[in-house]
């Protein structure tokens, strides 16, 4: 039956990995630090282990689902790789961070006058991070009460600005998510039942 044709696929840089035993653990939160994913690949070929070990901060896409319907469940940047031998098996372990490169390397240096819409400043910071906003900023209607100077890491400056407005920021699936404290996205949750593939 189609329901049992479960698949998992991994792309690291330009290297596609499928047909192997792959385990993963994903940790997500609403903080400004990158969400993380640890991927374990069992008995990856020597050639592919060497290729992956040569990569530096390349994109990683982890997809899972059924044979004809795979969806990304984690997208990020590889930050570490190592291999460990357990009896006859070799496990390759990847550490991945969601938007990690942009969070760590983006910088901004800009000043704003009093009464500038806070939404405009947030949009500039998002552009400097080169990360799209995955939800509208309709609730962010305030103006700067005094001049503002931004200088340094874009994510830290964005977090500082939004905290003063009682909002939080995080990176979810390589996009910025801005939420008012205590509120959630107005999106429908995934329904799990026999019609959606749950057995």
N, C-alpha and C positions, 0 to 999 in steps of 0.2 A: 504494500500500500504506500501511496505517496507520503502519508503522514510520517512514515518511519524512515524516509530518505533524508535524514538529518545531515547537514553539511556544515563545515567550518572552513574558512579560507583566510589566509593571512598574506598581506603584501607589505614587505619591508623594503623601502626604497623602490628599486625596479625588480625586486625578486619576489615572485609569487610562490607561496607554499600551500599545498593542498594534499590531501590523501594521507596525511600523517596524524598521529595522536597529538592533539593540541589541547592544553588546559590553560585556563586564564582566571585571573582574579581582578575585578574592577572595583576601585574605591572612588565614589563620587560624593561631593559635598557642595555647599554653597559658598565656600570661602574663595579668596582671590588666588590661593595657591593652585597649581595645576592638579586636576584629577589624575589618578594614576591607574596603570594597568600592568600586571605582571603576566607575561605569556611564557608558557613552558612548551617546548617542542621536543618530542621524543624521537631520537635517532635520526636527526637531520643529517644529510650527507656531508662528508668532509668538505666537498667543494662549496656547498651552500653555507656551511659554518664559517669557512674562510671569507666568503663574500660578505656575510653579515657582520663579521668581526672587523672588516675594513671600512664599514660605513660609519659616518659621524653625523649624529643628529638628523637622520633621514626620516621622512614621513612613514607612519605605520598605520595600516588600515586593517582592522579585524572585523570580519563579517561572519554571521552565523544565520542559520535558518534551515530551510528545506532545499532539496536539489534545484528546483526551479524558482526559488524565492529566497535569496540571500539579502540581508540588510546589514549595514555597518552598525556594530554595537560599541566600537571604540575607535576614535581617530586621534592620533597624537604624534609625538616625536620621540624616537628612540633616544634614550639617554644613557643606557648601559646594557652590556651583553656579557654573559659568561657561560661557560659550559662546565658541567659536572658529570663525572662517571659514577654510575651506580650498578655494580656487577657488569653484565654485558651491555648495558644501555648507556647512552649518552644523552643527557638532557640539556638543551640550549635554553637559557633563560633571558628574556628581554624585559627591561624596565622601560615603560613608555609614559609620557606625560602629555596631557591634553593641552595643546597650545603652548607647550613648555618653552620653545625657542623664542616665540614672540613675547611671552610674559617676561622672560629673563633679559632679552636684548633690546626691546623697544625703548626709545628715549624721546622726551619732548622738552622743548624750551620755548615758552610762549607766555605772554601776559594778556590779561583781560581787564577791561574797565568795569567799574561799578555798573550795575543794572544789566549786565550781559546775561541772557538766559542761560541757566545752568545746563539746559539741554544742549545748547550749542557747544559748551565746553566738553560735555560728555562725548558728543559726536566727533570733536577734534581729537580727543584722546583715543577713541575707537579707531579713527583713521591712522593715528600714529602707531597703534598696535597692529594694524592691518588685520583686524578681526571684525567680522560683521556683527551687528546687533541682532539677536534672534527674537527680540520682543520690542514693541514700541515703547516710547518714553512718554506716553500720554499723561502719566501721573506726576511727571517731573516738571512742574509749572513755575518754580521759583526763579528769582533773579539773584545775581550776586549782590550782596549787601555792601561789599567793598571791593576794591581792586584785588586781582588774584594773579600771582606769578607761579607758573609751573616750571619746574626744572628737575630732570632726573628720570627715573624709571616710570614709564607711562602707566603701568598697572598699579604701582604704589600711589601715584598721584591720583589716579581714577578712584581707587579705594578710599583715599583720604577725603576727596571731594564728596563722594556719595555718602560716606559715613556721616558727614556733617549735615546731609539732607535726609538722614534716616533711611538710606537705601543701601543695598549690598550689591556686589558684582562678583561674578564667577565666570569661568570659561566652561561651556558645555558643548561637546562635539565641535570644537574649533570655532565657536561663536560666543560672543559676549552675552551674558544674561544679567539684566539689571532688574532687581526686585525691591519693592518697598518692604521694610522690616515686618515680618510676620505674615506676609502675603505670598501667594503662589501664582503660577502661570494659569491663565484661563484656557487651558487646553484639555481636551478629553483624554482620560487615561486609556491605555490599551486594555481592551476587554479580552480576558482569557476564558475560553470555553471550547466546546467540541467543534464549533463552527470556525474558530480561529486556529485550530491545530492542536489544542490541548487534549490529551488522551486521559 
